[in-house]
């Protein structure tokens, strides 16, 4: 199993756009508003100067000479993570994207295509550098945890030999595992700080410290015995497909398309960056519509009626519709047009309030008048 890591992916993207940023302390400004602006992300050079996420921006600029504070661009990072996933799909059908710039890839069964796993890992690093200009680092091991720690401990590629996973993991800090805050605090109070501190613990003892269902998984991780079956990479996390079969088939004006599209848009906290609508008549004739860039700037309450109107404008054959498909590509943050009209602006301001109401009253969400059955 290969753990591939692109360290500080947001900062690598910023340096690609502006070469003058290389070898400088960098930070991204927190997207949260407020009178006191703080740092959101800091790179390794800024951390070496003593800066940490959450530090106030003004004192940080006075403390570190040459610090550049950049505006956050989460949509760009999300698209880069998606491109990272697409590159991995060319090397193996099984894998899992983790945190930004991190992924696990199953290389078993690819020997005929790319050679032994170590050769495949070197070739993948080379492709990431040539196609995207990214400095990738990798860790190879039969254990997912050992491979992940190896990718964080090297500047190129490190392989953990079979049978040596426990010895490799023993000096690693428990703080680098994703543990519940209460469990982390409990282990720290007991003087358990390293993965090696948990390795000799019997399973019955560990079940007294944490939920019994989670104890076997944690023990396998710290001993390097975890061999997870990775999912398929064919469905990127930033895309969703929704299908609706109409039984019985209906005339176009009888299809409550706006309500259906609105529910799909509200099912995600992210905002759409691409929207494709397809439908089929009872005789099998397909029809397609894609939202324009201007349409995607509209809030969901305005975008859903736009989709329905486009559907009605294109459904000119006056035949029954029996199947619909909605494909969405998601991004972070709601894009806003430079010259947004007043109605769209007001509907956009309503969205956070409606989201809170849906969370508080999930069985009785607030619907626009045209969305009521």
N, C-alpha and C positions, 0 to 999 in steps of 0.2 A: 504494500500500500504506500502510495506517495502522498505526502502532505506538501503542497506547493503554496508558497507565501510570497506576496509582493509587499514588502514592508512599506508602510506609510504611503499607500496608494494615492490618497488625495494630494499629498505633497509632490509625489512624482509627476502627477498630472499637471500641477501648477508649474513645476520646473520645465516640463516639456513646452508649455506655452510661453514661458519667459525664462530664457537661459540665465539671466542675471540673478535669478533666485537660487541657483545651485550653490551649495556650500555656505549657506547663510542660515541663521536661526529664523524659523518661520512659525507662524501661528495662524489659525483661522478664528475669526471673530465669532462669538456665539450668536446664533440667529435669534435668540430671545431678546426682546426689546427691554427697555428700562433705562433709567438714568445712569446706572453703573454698568458700562459695557465690560464684558469679561471674555477671556480666551476660551475657546471651545476645544480645539486640538492644537497640540504643539509637536514639532518634530524632534528628532533625537538631539540635534545640536542645541535647540532651545532648552530641552530638558537638562542637558549638560551645563547650561548656564543657570540652572535653578528654577526654571519656569515650569508650571504645572497647569493642566486644564482647570478652569475656574478662577485663575488669578485675574485681578482687575487689569484692564488694558493699559491705562495711563501709567501706573507704577512699573509695569513690565517694560514699556517703551523707554522709561528712564533707567531701568536697571540693566537692560541688555542693549548694548550698542549694535546697530545694524539689524535689529529685529524688524521683520516685515510682517504686518498683520493683514491678512487677506480676507476678502469677503467669502463666505461659505457658498459652495455650489453643489449641494447634495445631488441634484439631478445629474450633473456630469459624473459624479462618483458612481451613482447607480448605473448609469449607462456603461461605465468602464467595468463595473462588476459583472454586468450582463455580457459584455464582450469577453471578459475573462472566462465566463462559463461556456460561451460558444467555442472558444479555443480548446477548452478541455474536452468538449464533445467530440472533437476530431481525433482524440487520443484514446478515449475509452467511453463506452456507453454508461458506465457506472461512476458516480461521483457525488459530491455534496459540497455546495458552497457554504462557507461559514461566515465569519466576520469579514469586514471589508478587506479584500485582497487575500483571503485565505480560502483554501479548498482542499478536500481529500479526493484522491483519484485511485480507483482500483486498476492496477496494471496487470493483474493475473489474466492470462489468456491472450495477451497482446505480443508475445515473444516473436511470433512469425512476422508481425508487422513492423515492430520497432526494435526487436532484439531484447536482451535481458532488461529487467526493470531499471537498473542503474543507467544503461545506455539511453533508454527511453526518457528518463528524467533529465539527462543532460541535453537531449534533443529538444525537449519541451522548453527548458530554460532558454535555449538558443532561439527558438521560435518566438517566445515572448519578447525577447530583446529585439529581434529583427522586425517583427510585425508591429509592435506597440512601443518599443523603447523602454520596456519595464525591466527592472532588475529583480528577477525572481530568485527565490531561495527554496531549497527542497530538503525534505527528510524522508528516508526510506526505512520502513520497518513493517513487520507483520502486524504490529500493534498500532492502532490509530493514535493512541495517546503518545507512544514513543515517537512515531513519525511526526506528530505535531510539535513536540518539544524539540526534536532534532532540527526541524525547519526554522525554529526560533533561535537556535544556538549556533548557527553557521552562517557564513557569508556566501556560500555557493550550494553545496550538496553534501549531506552527511547520511551515512547508512548505519543503522543499528543492526548488528548481526543477530540472527535467530538464537534465542536462548540468553541473550545479554540484555533483554529489555528491562528486567527488574533492576540490574546494576546501573544501567544508564539512567533510569528514572529516580533512583533513590535520593540523589542530592538535589532534586528539583523541588522548588517551594510549592506547597499546597495552594498558595494564593493564586497560582497561575491556572488552577482548575476552576471550572464554572460550578461553584457550590452556592447553596442557599446562604444568605447572610447569617442566619441563626446557627447553622451548622459550622460555618467558618469561625464564628465567635466561640462556639463550644470547643472546637478542636484547638483553637489558640489558647484557651484557658487551661486545657489539659496538657499544654506543652507540646502539641503535635504540630510541627511547622513544615516538615518535609514529607514527600511521598514515601520515602523510606521508613518514616515513623509509623505509617499505617500498614506497610507490607506484612509484618509478622502478626498482625492482629487476626485472631480467628473471626470468622463470620458472625457467630453468636454474640461476640463482644461488640462488634461494630453495629449490629442491629439495635443495641441498647443506646447508641449515640445518635442514631438517625432513623428515618422511616425504614422499616424492614424491607420494603419493596425496592428501595434505592441502594441498599447496602451492597448486594452482589455486584451491581454495575460499578460502583466506586472502587470496590476491592479489585475488580478486574482491571480497572484503569490504572491504579497505582502500581500493580504488579506487572503491567504490560501484557495482560492476557486478553484484552478486548479485541475482538475480531468482528466489528460490525459489518453487516451486509448493507452496502451503500445503495441508495436509490438510483433510479435512472436520471440522467442529466437532460433528457429530451424535453422536459417541461421547465423552462426558465422561471425563476421566481417572480420576475417582473411582468409576466404575461398570464392572462386568464382567458379561458374559453367557456362560454355559456351557451347551452343549446336548449331549445324549447320546441317540442312537438305538439302541434295543436290537434286535439281530439275533441270534437270533430273539426275538420278544416273550416276556416272562417273567411269571410270577405275582408279585404284590407282594412276598411273602416271599422270593422268589428274587433280588430286585434288591439288589446290594451297595451300597445307597444311602449308608450311613454312611461307608464307605471313600471313595466318590466325593466326597461333600461335604467330608470331611476333607482330601483332596488339593487341592480347590479352595481351601479356607481357608488351607492351608499354602503355596499357590502365591504368596501375597502377604505382604509384611512388615506391611502395614496390617491393621487390624482391621475387621470388618464393622459397619456402622451400620444396615443394612437387609438383609433376606434374604427373597426370594420364591422359592418352589418351585412349579413347575407340572408336571403330567404328563398324558398322554393315553392312554386305553385304545385297544385295537385298533379299536373302532367309532367312534373320533374324539371321545369324550366327554372334555372337559377337567376337570381338578381343580386347585385352587390352595390353597396354604398360605403364610402369612406369619408369620415369627418375631415373637414379642412382644418388647417392650423388655426384659423380664426374661430371656428366652431369650438375647438378644444380649449380656447381661452375662457369659454363661458362656464359658469358654475353648473353643477349637476341639475339644479332646478330649471335652468335654461337649456342645457344641452339635451336633456331627454325629450322635450317637445320638438327640438330641432331634428332629432333623429326620426321621430314619428312623422313629421311633415315631409322629410326627404323620402321616407318609406311610402307615404301616400302619393307623392309626386311621381315616383318611379313605378308604382304598381298600377300600370295603365291597362293591363290586359283584362281586368275585371274577372279574374279567376280566383278560386278559393286558395288560400295560403295554408300549407300544412306543416311547414318546418322553418325555424329561424335559428340563426347562429350569430352570436356577438363575440367578437375578439377584441380584447383590450390589452394595451401595453401600459404599464403603470410607471409613474415617476414620483419623486419626492417633492412635495410643495406644489401649491396651486399656481400655475403660470397666470400672469395678469397682463392684459393688453395695455399698450401705452395710452390709447384713447378709448377707454372702456365707457360704454354708455351708462347712464344713471340706473336704469333698471337692472342691468347685469351686476353693477356694483352693489346695489341693495340686496339682491339675491345672494351674492357672495358673502355679504356680511351676515346673512341669516344662517349660513351653513354650520358654523361652530355651535350656535344655539340649538339647531335641530339635531346635531350629533349628540349633544349632551342629553337632549330629551329622549332620543332613541335609546341611549344607554340606560337612562333612568326608567323609561317605560317601554321595554322591548316588545310587550304584547300589544301596545296601542300607539304605534309611531304616528307622529304628526305628518299628514299627507297634504299636498296641494289639492285644490278642488278637482283638477283634471285627473288626479291620481286615485281618487276614490272609486271603489268598484261600483 
